[in-house]
Amino acid sequence: MKYSQHRGQLILAAGALALAVGASAANAQDRPSWCGPNEASLALLDGFGGNSWRLVTTASGKAEAEKCPSITEYQYADGQGNTQKAISDINSFAARGIDALVVFGDAGPAVLPALTNAFRAGRVVVPYRVTVGGEEGVNYTKYVGTDSREDGVAWGNWIKSILPDGGNVLFLSGPAGNSQGLTELEGLKSVLDDKYVFINSPPFAVTNWDPALTQQVLTAEISKHDKIDVIVSDFGPSLVGALPVFGKFNRSIPAIATSDGNSLGCFWTENQAANPDFKLFTRATGNDNVRLAVQWAVALATGGEPPTADTFQASNFENSVTGEPSQVQCRPDLPGSIYLSAELSGDDQAKAVGQ
């Protein structure tokens, strides 16, 4: 998740013109089943959009919406990590009559009243990935989650395979109390027993999924702990800037269980030989979670057929130890700030992150 150059209000109005062009070219037989006949407008709202993961996810959401010719207007807003702005964005789009809102509620339950107001005003409201409290049909239309617990289980099983006698675990996640990190931790602890000691302050070291803060936090933890056997992070690329600090302490980079990113894969490729403990296991980073949320919102707003799933399932992606399902991947011809596990092509991701 690298910072974008495009901050500020960042409201992208792809609008009727861009989507109408796509609509005119769309053949009826190419229309997805979740795209109904009724015209509707759609907005994607982030609580924080200031990194490459969000930019790729935003582009993925837009690409998914463009598959439906019934969507005649698409807009985007970035809450910039400011809860009040995120709330204001939700209220503003609902008041302007946008038919469907897909919301990454970074602030969790703090945005629930705004979501509830939009739902009661007749909007289709689909929060996704981060739980916001409340319940479907009362506070919003549909919640589209991700199986974060299974990520933790997968990381935990890999840690057991490389450290069967236990070890010191450093776990980094996003904002304090975020549901993704808490659920991942639940999965980790369902697999790892007391031989595995979490050396971070519970429940996890807070990084806000911000690369700069991640580097500060990781540098401090390296200085504090003489022995770190494995780092678990739910945003792997943000580690890259801080990992060389291990060398300053004459220590090998430890094993890492995390999510994928081109910068991390290339860093491993370039540094593994000099760091014998540097094993790497990744899960797909989950940009395409937004596609499932968009499908639900579009289906409910246009009279289409809703998807059969309401939870995004990530998969194992890279494993430097076994090579299953893939050896570590690196595309040096593409920006580091893209995610090779995502459906969006590498070239299109490069455009999304402005490189």
N, C-alpha and C positions, 0 to 999 in steps of 0.2 A: 504494500500500500504506500506508494510514493505520493508526495504532494502534487496537486495539479497547479498549473499556472492560472487556472480559471477560477478564481474565487469571487467573492462579492455576492451579489444577489443571486447570480447564476440561475436564472429561470429560462429554460430553453423552451421556446414555443415552436415546436416542429409544425404544429398547426394544420389547418385544413389543406393548405397548398401541397405540402410535402406528402401528406398521407393520401390526398386525393389522387396525386400522380400514381402512387402505388396501387390505389384502388382501381383506377381506370385500366391498369395493366393486369390486374388480377383476373384470372380465369375462374369462373364459378367452381370448377372442379378442383381448384387449388385452395379453395376456402377451407380453413381448418374447421373441424366439427364444433370447436368451442367459439367460433365466430358466427354469431347469429345475424339475422337480417336487419335488425333495428340499429339505426345510426346512434353513435354515442361519442362522448369525449372522455379522455382518460388523462390523469395526472399521476406521475411517479414522484413521491416525496421522500427525501432522505433526511434523517436527523443530523447526519454528518456525511458530507460528500467529498471530503478533502483528501482523498488518496486514490491511487490507481485502481484498487479493488472496486471502489464505488464507481469510478468512471467506466470501467469495463462492465460492471453490473448495470449501470444506467444505459449504456449502449446496447446491452443484451436485452433489457426491458423494452427499449424503443424498437429494436429489431423484431421482437416478438409481437408487439402491438401492430407493426406495419404489415404483418401477415394477414391482418383482418381489415378488409376494405370498409367495414362498417364503422371503424374508428376514424372519425373525421377531424379530430383535434387531439394532439398529444402535448403535454406540458410537463415540466420538471422544476423542482425547487430543492435547494440545498439549505438545510437548517444550520449549517456551519458549526455544529456542535453546541449551539445555543438553544436550550430547551424552549425559551419563550419565542424565538423565531420559528422553531419547528411547529409549535402550537399555532402561531399566527399564520403560517403557510397553510396548514390544514383548514383553519377557519376561512382563510381568504379564498381558496379554491372551491370550498363548499358554497360560500356565498356567491361566487361568480357563476355557479351553476354547472361546474364540471360534473359529469355524470358518475364517474368512477374514480376512486382514489386508491392507489396502491402505496402503502406506507411502511417504510423501514423505521420503526419507532425506537430509535436509539435510547431515548430517555425513559423507555418502559412505561409504567403506569401513569407517569406524569402527563402523557399525551392522551390518555384515555378519555377525559372529558371532551376534548376537541373531536376525537373520533366519534364519540357518542352523539355529539351535536350534529356532526355531518351525517351520520346514519339516520338520525331522527328527522333530518331535513330531506330525506329521500335519496341520498347518495348511496351508491355501492361502495362500501368501505372494506378494504382488504389489507389489514396489517400482516406483515410477514417476517419470518426469521427470528425476531426478538419478541418475546411475549410482552403484552401490554396490560394484562389483567382483563377483567370483564368477561363477557361471554357472547358467543355468536347469537345473532337474532335480537340482542338487547343493546349491545354497545357498538357492534359492527356487524358486517354481513358475513364475513368468512375470515378465519385465521389460517394462514398457510405457513406451516412450520418447517423446521429442518431437524433431522434426527441427530442432534448434537451429542446425545448420550452415546450413540453408536460410534461417533468419532472418538470419544474418550475410551470406549471399550477397545477399539482397534489400536489406538496408541498404547493402551495398557498392555495388550497382548504382545505387541511388538517389543515393548520395554522388557517384559518377562522373558522373551526369547533371547534378547542380547545381554540381559543382566539377571540371570536366573537366581543369583544369590542376593539380590536387592541392591539398593544404591540410593544416592541423593538425587531427588527430582526437583527441578525448578519449573514451576508452571506459570506462564504469562497469558493473560487474556485482556479483554478490552476495558470498558468503563466499569467502575466499581458496581458490583451487584448485578451485572448484566446476566440475563438468563442463559445465554449461550455458554458462557464460561462456567456457570454453576452446574449446568447440565452435563457439560464435558467432564467436570470434576467428579460428578456422580458416577459417570461411566468409568473413569480412571480408577476410582476407589472400589468399584465393584470387581475389579480385576486384580489390583495391586494390594497386597497385604502389608503388614507393619514392617516388613523388611525394606520397604520403599518409603523413604522419609521425604516429605515435602518441605523444603527448606525456605520457601517463600512465606511471607505473612499470609495467613488464610483470608479468604479462600484461594486467592491467586494474586500475583503481582499485577498491579493495575497499569495498563499502557494506553488505554483509550483507543487502541488500534492505530495509534499515531506513531509513525516511524521515528520522529525525533524523540518523543518521550520513551519509546521502546529502547532506543539506544542508551538513554540516560539510565533507565531502570536496569537494563542488563549489565551495563558497565558497573553500576553500584553493586549488583549482586555478585559479579565476578570478583570485585574487590573484597567483598564481605565473606565469601565462602571459599575455602581452600579446595574443596572437593565438590564438583558438580558433575554427576555421572550422566545425566540426560536433561535436556531442556525440552519442555512441552510448550508449544505456542500455537494458538489458533489463527495466527497470521504469520507464516514463515518468512516472507520476504522482508518484513520489518526488522528481522534479526541481523541481516547481512552487514549493516553498517557497524554493528557493535562486536561481531564475532572476532575480528582481528585483535581485539583487546586481550584475548586469551594468550596470544603470542607475546604481548608485552610482559606477561607474568610467567613466561616460559612454560606455558601449559598448552596441551593439545585441545583443540575445539572438541567438546564432548558430542555424544550422540544427540540427535535432534529428531523429535516426533512432532509433526506440524502439518500445515497445509502447503500446497504447492505454489510455486512462482518461478518464472524464468530466471529472475535474478538469483534466487536461492540455488536453483539447479546449476547455473553456471558458476556460482561461487563454490559449490561443492566440487564441481569438475576441476576447477583451478586450484583448490586448496586441500583436497582430500589426501594427496600423497604426503604432504608435510604435516598432516594431523591424523595420526593412526587411529585415534578414538572417534573420528568424525564419521559416524554412520548416519544415514538419513532415511527417514520413512515419512511419506506424505499421504494425506488424504486430498481428494479433489477439493479445491478451495470453495466451491459452491456459488460461483457467480450466477449459475443457471437456476438457482432458487427463485430468482425474480421472474423467470419465464413462467414457472408454474403459478406464481401469484398473479401475473398479468393474464394468463389464460382464465383463471377463475374470475377476475374482475371483468374481463371482456365478455365472458359467457353470461354472467349475471346481468350485465348492462345491455347486451345486444340480443338476448334471447337465444344464445347458443347452448350447446351441450356442455355442462361442466366437466372438468377432468375427473377421472376416477380416483386419483390420488390427491390428498391434501397435505402431504408431508414430503418434503424433498429428501431424497436419499443420496448422499454422497457415496463415493467409492474409494477404495484404496487406489493410489495412483503410482507412487514410486517407492522402491525398496532397494537401497544400495547393497543390502546383505544377500538377498535371494534373487533380485531382479524380477520379482513377481509383484504386481502384474506388469511392471515396467522397471527397467533400470532408470537411474536418474537422468532426466532430460534437460538439455540446454540448447537453446536456439540463439547463438551469438549474433545472428543476422537480424534479430528482432530486439525491441527494447526489453530491458530487464523487468520492467513494470507490467508484464502481461502474465497470463495464466494459461499454460498449455492444456490444462484439463477442461477449459471452458469451451462451449459450443461455438462461440464467436471466433472467427478465424484470426490467426495471429496478425495478419495485415490490418484487419478491421480493428483489432484491439490497439494496434499501434496508432491508428488514427484517433481512437477514443482517448488515449492518454496524451495525445498531442506530440507524438514523436514519429 
